Amino acid sequence: ATASWFTMPIDYSKWDALDLSDDEEEVENSKAAKKVDTKPAAAVKIEAPKEAQGSAWNASNYHFEEQSLDAWGRARLKALLKQKARLEIAHEGQTFPLAFEFAVDKLEGDVWSHIRKGKTSVGYNIELEMGVSGDVTAGSRKEAVLGSMTADLMVDDEPDYNLSLSKGIGLPFTKAIQSAIKNEFVTRVNTFVLELKAKADAHKNKNDTAATSAPKAPTQTEDAKSHFGGRVQVGGHSPGGLRIS
């Protein structure tokens, strides 16, 4: 019986002349693939709270005003995670196409933005359970990559995640596969956080516009019309009462 590539040393020189793309679809996928950086991806940082204008009822923006974004946040993060990834793993001078996708089994948590004392900030607290499925290509061979992943995402904290593979293990570049999956996950979480910040800023700008376009009340030094058709002096106390001209 022919030995499996798990139990025999792999002669990479035999793969140099192999066509990695057997059909047009694989050619397109190879073109679209991006090179993998094996260094851990850094989580995006939330900026310090920005000056903001609250709702009309929130005088001087002093009171705590929160906008719940739970429904939007869960739907958006799930949509970002479900997109299929097409990457290229580099190992000993060669590249191997890796395609995979996340299947979200559990996504629970809270997403919000709030205004307090004239400043706006965003937050999230999310728990995730996902399946990972795909394949890595070496010449004419395709090896299945299967696993599961859990993650806890909290604002101001680095993502806490764990990846466990059940297939695709024991390969010479298994560690590169694991790094690629983890980095892709962090990249998509970063995209979600940036979009959350943009959504909070849009809410802030909407309130700012509403506040600046609201009708201005007459000041004490301005004149106001009386219902008699004349003008009323506004401000100050006159022993003779209001003066109407």
C-alpha positions in Angstrom: 0.0 0.0 0.0 1.2 3.5 -0.7 2.3 5.4 2.4 0.4 8.5 3.4 2.1 11.9 3.2 1.7 12.0 7.0 4.1 9.2 7.5 6.7 9.8 4.8 9.1 12.8 4.5 7.9 15.1 1.7 10.2 15.9 -1.2 9.1 19.5 -2.0 11.2 19.5 -5.1 8.7 17.2 -6.8 6.0 19.8 -6.4 8.0 22.6 -8.2 6.8 21.6 -11.6 3.2 20.8 -10.6 0.4 23.0 -11.8 -1.3 24.3 -8.7 -4.5 25.2 -10.7 -6.3 22.4 -12.3 -9.2 24.5 -13.8 -10.3 28.0 -14.4 -11.9 28.4 -11.0 -8.7 27.5 -9.2 -6.8 30.0 -11.3 -9.2 32.7 -10.3 -9.0 31.7 -6.7 -5.2 31.7 -6.8 -5.2 35.2 -8.2 -7.5 36.4 -5.5 -5.6 34.8 -2.7 -3.5 37.0 -0.4 -0.2 36.1 1.2 -0.3 35.1 4.9 1.7 37.0 7.5 2.5 34.4 10.2 2.9 37.1 12.9 -0.1 37.4 15.2 -2.5 40.1 14.0 -2.9 43.0 16.3 -6.4 44.0 17.6 -7.6 47.4 16.6 -7.6 49.9 19.6 -10.6 52.0 20.6 -9.8 55.7 20.5 -10.4 57.9 23.6 -14.0 59.2 23.9 -14.8 62.1 21.5 -16.7 65.3 22.0 -20.3 64.6 21.2 -23.7 66.2 21.1 -26.5 64.2 22.8 -30.2 64.2 22.1 -32.3 67.3 22.5 -33.5 66.2 26.0 -29.9 65.7 27.2 -29.1 69.3 28.4 -25.4 70.0 28.0 -24.9 66.3 27.1 -24.3 65.7 30.8 -26.6 62.7 31.4 -25.6 59.2 30.3 -27.2 58.4 27.0 -26.8 54.9 25.5 -27.7 53.6 22.1 -28.2 49.8 21.9 -26.6 48.3 18.8 -27.2 44.6 19.7 -29.2 43.6 16.6 -26.9 45.4 14.2 -23.7 44.2 15.9 -24.7 40.5 15.9 -25.9 40.6 12.3 -22.9 42.5 11.0 -20.2 40.4 12.8 -21.9 37.2 11.6 -21.9 38.5 8.0 -18.2 39.4 8.2 -17.3 36.0 9.6 -19.2 34.0 7.0 -17.2 35.3 4.0 -14.9 32.7 2.6 -11.1 33.3 3.0 -8.7 32.6 0.2 -5.1 32.8 1.4 -1.6 31.6 0.5 0.7 29.9 3.0 4.4 30.2 2.5 6.6 27.3 3.6 10.2 26.6 2.6 10.1 28.8 -0.4 6.8 27.5 -1.7 3.2 28.7 -1.4 0.1 26.6 -0.8 -3.4 27.9 -1.4 -5.6 27.8 1.7 -9.4 28.3 1.5 -11.7 28.2 4.5 -14.7 29.7 6.1 -16.2 30.2 9.6 -19.6 28.8 10.5 -21.0 30.6 13.5 -22.8 28.3 15.9 -23.2 30.7 18.8 -23.0 34.5 18.9 -24.2 36.2 22.1 -23.5 39.5 23.7 -24.0 43.2 23.7 -22.9 46.1 21.4 -23.5 49.7 22.2 -22.4 53.3 22.0 -22.9 56.0 24.6 -22.6 59.7 25.3 -21.6 61.0 28.8 -20.5 64.5 29.7 -20.3 65.5 26.0 -18.1 62.5 25.0 -19.0 59.5 22.9 -17.5 55.9 23.1 -18.4 52.4 21.9 -18.3 49.0 23.6 -19.0 45.3 23.0 -19.0 42.1 25.0 -19.4 39.1 22.7 -19.1 35.3 23.0 -18.5 33.2 19.9 -18.5 29.5 19.0 -17.6 28.6 15.4 -16.7 25.8 13.1 -13.9 26.1 10.7 -13.9 24.2 7.4 -11.8 24.4 4.2 -8.8 22.8 2.4 -5.1 23.4 1.6 -3.8 22.7 -1.9 -0.4 21.1 -2.7 -0.1 20.5 -6.4 -3.0 18.2 -7.4 -3.7 17.3 -3.8 -6.2 18.8 -1.5 -6.1 18.2 2.2 -9.2 19.0 4.3 -8.8 21.5 7.1 -11.5 21.2 9.8 -11.7 22.5 13.4 -13.6 24.6 15.9 -12.9 28.0 17.5 -14.2 29.8 20.5 -13.7 33.5 21.3 -14.5 36.2 23.9 -14.5 39.7 22.6 -14.5 42.7 25.1 -13.8 46.3 24.5 -10.3 47.5 25.6 -9.1 43.8 25.9 -7.2 41.7 23.4 -9.4 39.1 21.7 -9.3 35.8 23.7 -9.7 32.9 21.3 -8.9 29.2 21.0 -8.5 27.2 17.8 -8.6 23.4 17.7 -8.0 21.5 14.4 -9.3 18.0 13.9 -8.1 17.7 10.2 -5.1 19.4 8.6 -2.9 18.4 11.5 0.5 16.7 11.2 1.3 18.6 8.0 4.7 20.3 7.6 2.9 23.7 7.6 0.1 23.0 10.2 1.4 25.9 12.4 1.1 28.2 9.4 -2.4 27.1 8.8 -3.3 27.8 12.4 -1.7 31.2 12.3 -3.6 32.1 9.1 -7.0 31.2 10.5 -6.3 33.1 13.7 -5.1 36.2 11.9 -8.0 36.1 9.5 -10.4 36.0 12.5 -8.7 39.0 14.2 -8.7 40.9 10.9 -12.5 40.5 10.6 -13.1 41.5 14.2 -11.0 44.6 13.6 -13.2 45.4 10.6 -16.3 45.0 12.8 -14.8 47.4 15.5 -14.0 50.0 12.9 -17.5 49.8 11.5 -19.0 50.1 15.0 -17.0 53.3 15.6 -18.1 54.7 12.3 -21.7 54.0 13.2 -21.4 55.7 16.5 -19.8 58.7 14.9 -22.7 58.9 12.4 -25.1 58.9 15.3 -23.1 61.7 16.9 -23.0 63.7 13.7 -26.7 63.4 13.3 -27.3 64.8 16.8 -24.7 67.6 16.1 -26.6 68.6 13.0 -30.0 68.5 14.7 -28.6 70.6 17.6 -27.1 73.3 15.3 -30.1 73.5 13.0 -32.7 73.8 15.9 -34.5 77.2 16.0 -32.8 79.7 18.2 -34.8 81.1 21.1 -34.9 84.9 21.5 -32.2 86.2 23.9 -32.9 88.8 26.6 -31.4 91.5 24.4 -33.5 90.7 21.4 -37.0 92.1 20.5 -40.1 89.9 20.3 -43.4 90.7 18.7 -46.5 91.0 20.9 -49.8 89.5 19.9 -51.0 93.1 19.6 -48.9 93.7 16.6 -46.3 96.0 18.3 -42.9 95.2 19.8 -42.2 94.2 23.3 -39.0 95.1 25.2 -37.6 91.9 26.5 -35.4 91.7 29.6 -35.1 93.8 32.7 -37.8 94.8 35.1 -39.9 97.9 34.4 -42.1 99.3 37.3 -44.5 100.4 34.7 -44.9 97.0 33.2 -44.0 96.0 29.6 -43.5 98.8 27.1 -45.3 98.2 23.8 -44.6 100.4 20.8 
